[in-house]
Amino acid sequence: MPIAPALLIRGARAFTPGCDPHRPAVRDVLVVADRIAAIGDPDGPPLVPPPGAEIIDARDRLLMPGLVSAHYHSYDALLKGRFEDMPFDVWALHSQPAYWGRRSKAEIRARTLLGAMECLRNGITTIQDMNSLVPQDEETLDTILSAYAEIGIRVVFSIALRDLPDLDIAPFMAPDLSAEAAAIIGGKPGDPAADLAFVEAQLRRLRPLPPLLHWALSPSGPQRSSTALLEGIADLSERYGLPVFTHVYETRAQLAKARRVYGAQGGSMVRHMAAVGLLTPRTTLAHAVHITAEEIALVAESGAGVVHNPLANLKLKNGVAPIAAMKRAGVRVALGCDNNSCSDCQNLFQAMKMMSLLAAGSDAEPAGVLACDAVEAATTGGAKAVGLEAEIGAIAPGMKADLLLLDLHDPAWLPFTSATRQLVFSETGRGVDTVLVDGRVVVRHGRLTTLDEASYRAELAEVMEQVEADYARLLPRQAPAIAPLLDANARLAAQDLGLDRLAGGALRGRR
């Protein structure tokens, strides 16, 4: 990718560190190559651009750091709008890549581009893609990474690993489960040594990394991983200095399973993570809905963090994460949009608004989770989660030029009262005008500069013919497992686990 020339953003209201959160000062920002070179003094003379620099007239624009989506899976980006009113395990039966099997290179490329396209057009400049490679081979990996390089988004990529096949909800499945249903939901144990060796081989093979690619590590979830696999991930994280992302307490079933399998740690998944060396400042827990107050304190003490996914948590009937309690405890919080098949969008404006509203709806008294907290989670919080806080997430000299300009002429900003509050409660993504990644303009006037969108739509239409045919075959194939999973879900719902994260304290076990 060619190095971007100098670029001057002239006269934007800039969300710089410590600025007035409601009325940021008007500033010039000079970008040279991939970094912010200078920020003008609001009371001083305008910055003088070097010869040949592009000048972006940013009057009536809000300039902010590019958004960071700290939890995403690109493998089901083509399943947007497919599902609703499905508990987690029924949804997984239809969305997880193991059930779909090997996909064509054209489809892998198309799905990767689609997710990244939506992210960029909604101001997301960095994503953490926790990807389950099916098959787990270098060709699949290289196809994904090539698509990301083509479109020009920053990606923190991890290969999701698991070696324990049992479903989280398995303890609540009927003992007389039919052979047909058992065959659908069953799986085979994995080989932790082989999986770890594959991941480390990729860390060594792809060196030096392209400018926009960064590595992370991901056990799918502690409850799906043997001690050997978790300890191996902890070792790789330590030796390579890589962040770790894993699903923790996303569902009530995961809480129930933790109570059963982690007896030595008092039934706590978080304590188990600490015991295997995976509760560190490099670790981020995805979801953490069904987490106890004691475990929140442990997460805060360890320096680990949480990535909040409010859209997916609600869509899959998993409940409301205790974000206000996490804030009081000092847990660092990031934001994500999760899968396209369970949030139906890659839009952190929706996630920021939902984060604030859910906190407000959980307590009649002031909860202390404000719009500024949501903005922080989507910028600096995400940057910390992906291990890039020294590079992205803030507008300051020396930082990477991952930037976003929003059009203040949009009705969402009229009248202009508070940059922070309107960003969270009014903006929808419609106002995204210009996006820079690594100093390069990748969205200009709301349109991608790195991809011919008309050509892409034709490419996608061709790919979707096979996706539609395969989906039509998948539905009847998975149908025998739905009723047993719903029965197990009802049995689980009737259990008293000491926590209730459903909004309104909904009645359980009513089937």
N, C-alpha and C positions, 0 to 999 in steps of 0.2 A: 504494500500500500504506500503510495507516495506521501512524503511529508507535506503537511499543509503549510502554505505560506502564511505570512503575518496577516492578522485580521483584527480590526478594531470595532468593538461594539460600542456605539456612540449613544450616550444619553439614556441609558436604561435605569429604571429603579432596580437596584441590585441588592439581592439578599446576601449581603456579606456578613461574616461573623460579628455579632454584637450590634447589628443594625437595629433601627426601630422596626419591630416586627409588623407594625401596622402601616407605616409609611417609610419604607426604605429610601435612602437618599438616592438622588440621580447621580450616576457615575459612568465614566468610560472604563472599559476593560479591554486591555490589549492582549491578544493571543499571538504567540510566536511559536511556530511549529505545533507541538502537542501540548503546550503548557500556557498557563496564565503568566504573562510577563510583567504586567503592571496594572494597577487599579488607580484611576484618577481620584484626586481629592475633590469632594463635592463643592468645596469653597475655593478651589484653585482653578487654574486655566485648564482647558481641554487637553487631553493627551494628544501628542503629535505622532501620527502613525509613520512607520518607516516607508520608504519609497516602494510602490507597488502593492501595498497592503490593501486588502479588501475592506471596505467600510460598510458596516451594517447600521442603518439608521434605526435605532431602538427607542426612539421617543414613543411614549405610550406603550412601552413593553415592560414586563417584569422579568428580570434576569435572575435565575436561581440555579443551584447545582442540578445536574442531571439526576433523575430519580434512580434509586437502587431497589430492585426487586430481589429480595434475599431468599425467596423460595419459589421455585418454578420447576415444572417437568415439561420438556418439549415433546415427549414421545406421543402425546395424545392431542396435539394442537389441532388436528383435523376433526376432533369429536365435539367441537363447540356446539351447544344447543341440542345435544342428543338426549340428555337425561334430566329428570326432575322427580322430586318426591321419592328418592331412593336413599335408604340408609347406607352407610359407608360400605358395608360388605357386599351389598347387592350392586352398588355402583362399581365397585372394584371388579366384580365378576364380568363386567362389560367393557371396562376401560383399560385394564392393566395389560401391558405389552406381551406378557407371557401367554395370554389367551388369544392374542392376535397372531403370534408367531412372526416369522421372518417377513420383512417388508422390502419392497424394491428400493433401490438407491434413489430413484426419482421421487418416491413418496417421502423418504427420509429427508431429502433435500427440501421438498415442498413444505413439509410440516415445520422444519426448523426455520425456514424463511418466514413462514406465516406468523409464528409466534414472535419472532424478532421484529418483523414489520409492525405488528400491532404495538409492541413495546415502544419502539422508536417514535411512532406517531403519537403516542401518549406520553412522551417525555421521559421514558425509562431508558437510560443509557447503559446501565449495568444489570445483568441478570445472573442469578445463581441457578444453573441448570443441573438439578440432581437427576441424572439420566440412567434409566435401566436399559442397558444395551442388550438387544435381542436380535441376532446372536451377539455374544460378547466377543467381538473380534475387531481387529484394527480397521478393516474396511468400513464397518458401520461407524466407528468413531471418527474416522477421517472424513466421511461424508458429512457428518454433522458439523465438525469443526470447519470444514471448507465452506459450508453454507453460512456459518456465522461470520467468517472472514469476508465473504462476498458482500454481505449486507452492512457490515461495519458497526456492529454492536459489541460492547465489552461483555465478555462472558467469563464467569467463574464456574468452571465445569468440574463435576464430580461424577464418578461411575458408582451408581448405587449397588451395594452388595448385600446379600443375605444368604445364609446357609441353613436356616431352620425353616422347613416348609409349612409348618402348622399355621393356620389362620389365627389371628389374635382372638377371634370369637370361638375358636375350636372347643374350649371347655364347656360351652353352652349348646353345642350341637347335640341333637338327639342321639342316644346310643345305638338306636336301630336305623341309622342313616342308610339309605339304599346304596347299593354298589354303584349305581349310575350317578347319583349325586356326589358320592365320595370321590369318584374318578374325576369329576369336574373340578371340585374344589381342592383336591389333593395336590401334592407336589413331591419332589424328590429332594433329599438333603443335598446341599452344595458342598464344595470342597474349599474350605477357607484358605488353605495354602495356595491353591491354584488361583483363586480370585485375587488374593493379595499380590501374588507374583505378576499377574496380568496388569494390575494397576501400577505397580512399581515399574514394570517394563515400559509402560506408556510415559511415566514421569521421566524416564531416562531417554526414551526414544525421541520425544518431542522437545528437544533442546537445541538451541535456545527457543523459547516460546515466541510466537508472533506477538506484536505489541498489545493486542486486545484480548489475549487468552491468558487465563490464570487457572491454576489447579486448586481443587479442594478435594476432600475425602468424605465419603458417605456410607456408613452402614445404614441400611434402610430403616432400621429401628433396633434398639437394644434387644427387644423381645423377639426379634426375628434373626438374631445373630448369636452365634456361639461365643463363649469367652475367648476362644482362640482368635476368632475374627475380630472381635472388639479390641483385644490387646494388640493385634497386628495393625489395626487402624491407628491406635494410639501411638504405636512405635513409628509408623510412617509419618504421622503428624509431627511428632517430635523431631525426627531426623530431617524432614524436608521443610519444617516450619509452616505447615499447611493448615488452613481452617477445616473444621469438621462440622457437617450438617447431618442431622438425623431426626427421624420422626419420633417424638416423645409425647405420650399421653394425648394423641390426637383424638382418640375415641374412648368411650367408656369401657369397651372391651379391653383396651390396652391397660387401663387401670386395674380391671379385674384380673387380667393375666399377671400383672406385676405382683398383685397380692398373693397369687398362687405360686409363682416360680422364684421370687426373690426373698424367700424366707430368711436367708442369712443376713439380708439387709433390711429386715423389717417390712418386707413387701414393697419396697421403694425402688422404682426404676432409676431414679436420680442417684440414690445411694449405690446402686449397682454400677452405674456409669462411673462414679467416683472410684469404686473398688477396682475397676479395670483400667483406670488411668485416662478416662475420657471426659471428665468434668474439669475442663481447663478454660483459660481465657480464649483459647482458639475454638471453643465448641459453641455451637448455636443449636438450640432445641426448636425444631419446627412444631408449631401449634401449641403445645403445653396447655391444653384446655383443662384436663383433669389432673391438675397438679395441686398438691397440698400446700398450706402455708409454710410448713416446715421445709418442704422441698424448695419452695421459692427462696427461702432464706439461704439454703445450701447453694442454689444457683448463683445468687447474688454474691455470696462469700467467695465462691470459686472464680468469679469473673466471667463465667459463661453467660450466654445471652439467650434470648427467645426471639424467633421470627413469628410474628402474629399474622394469621391468614384468616381474617374475619369472614370474607366472602365464602370460602370453601367450608369453613367450620359450620356456617349456617346452612349452606346448600346441602351438606351431607348429614345434617341433623346431629352434629356433634356438640353443639352448645357454644357457650360464650367463655372465652379465656379471661382469667382474672387480671386484666391489664392494670387496673388501679392498684391492686395489691402488689403487682410486680414493680410499678413505679415507686410505691412507698418503700419497698425493700431495696431499691436501687439496682434492679435488674436492667441491663441494657436491652432495648427492644428495637427490632427491625420490622419491616413489613414485606409481605409477599402476596401474590395473587394465586399461587398454586397452579394446578392443572387447568387447561382450557375446558376440560370436560366436567369440572366441578366448581368453576367460578365463571366460566363462559366469557371471560375477558382477561386481558392483561392491562389493567388500568388502576394505577395506584391512587388516582384521585378518588375512585370509589372506595378503595381500601382505607384511605385516610379518613374519609367521611364516616365509614362504618366503624372504624376504631373509636372515633370520638363519640358517635351516637350510642354504641353499645355500652360504653362506660357510663354515659349519661342515663341509659335505660336500666342499668343494674343497681342504681342507688338513688333514692329520692333526694338525698343530700348531695352537695357538690362533691364530685368524685376526684377532682384534681387532675383529670386527664383532659388536656386542653388542645386546641388546634395546633399550638406550637409543638406539642409532644408528637402529634401525628406527622408534622412536617419533619421533625428531627428523626423520627423512625424511618421515614422514606428517603432520607439523605444521609446524615452522619451516622445514624444507627445502622443503616444498611452497609455503609462503607466499613464500619467497625466489624460487622458480622463477617464480611467477605475478606477481611484482613487487608483492606486497602485504604484505611483512614488517613494515611499520609499522602495519598495520591488523589482521592476523589471525595465527593460529598460536601465540599465547601468551596467558596469563591475566594481565593487568596493567591497571592503571587507564589509561583513554584508548583501549584497544584495542577493536575491534569485539566485540560480544557474540555471537560464533559459538562456541557451547559445547556440550558433550556430557556427560551424566550416565549413568554405568554403575552397574547394580545389583550391589552387593557381596554380596547374598544368593544370587546365582546360583552353582551348584556350581563354575563355573570359578574362583571367587574363594575357595573354601573348602578348606583354611584360608587366611586372608589372610597371605601371606608377603612378596610383593614386588609392588608396583603395576606396575612396569615390566615385569618378567618375565611376570607373569600376563596383562598386557595383550597381550603379543606371543605367548606360547606357549599360553595357556589360553583367552582370550576369542575368541569366534567371531562376535560381533555380536549374540548372543542376549541379552546383558545391556544393550543400549542401551535406556534408559528415556525420557530426555528430550533433545531437541535444540533448540537455539536458533540462529537465523540472524538477524543484525542486530537482536538483542534480542527477536525474536519467537519464541514457542514453536511450532515446526513439527511436532514429534513429542512426544506426551505419552503416557506409559505404553506406549510402543512402537507407537502408532498416529498416522498423519498427521492433523494438524488442518487442513491446507489443501486436502485433496482427499477427496471421498467415494469411498472405495476400492471399495465395492460397485458404485456407478454406473460407476466407471472400468473395472472388470472386464467389465461388460456392453459398454461402448464398445470395449474391446480385443477381445472375442470377435467383434464385428461386423467390425472391421478385419482380423482374422486370416483371415477367409474369403478375402479377396482375396490376402493374403500367401501362404497355402497354395496357392492356385491358381497364382499366379505362380511360386512355388518349384517346383511340379510341372512347369511348362513350362521353367524354367531348367535343371534337371538334364540332360535329354537334349540341350538346346541347347549346353551346355558340355562334354559328354562327349567329343567328338573331340579336345579340347585336353589332356585329362588325361594320356594316355600320353606325348605329346611333352614335357610339363612334367616328368613323373617321369623320363624319360630324361635330360633336361637336368639335373635335380637329381642324378642318379647321376653324370653326367660332372663336375659341379661338385664333388661329394663326393670324387671321386678326385684332385682337384687338391691339391697341397701349397702352401698359402698361408702357411705359417709360424705359423698359429694353430689351435688346436683347442679350441673352447669347449663341446663336447658332454661331458656328465657321463660319466665313466668311459672317455673316449677311445674311443668306439664305433668299430668298423670301418666304413669308408666304401666306397661303390661296390659293394655286395654284390648289387645287382639282376641 
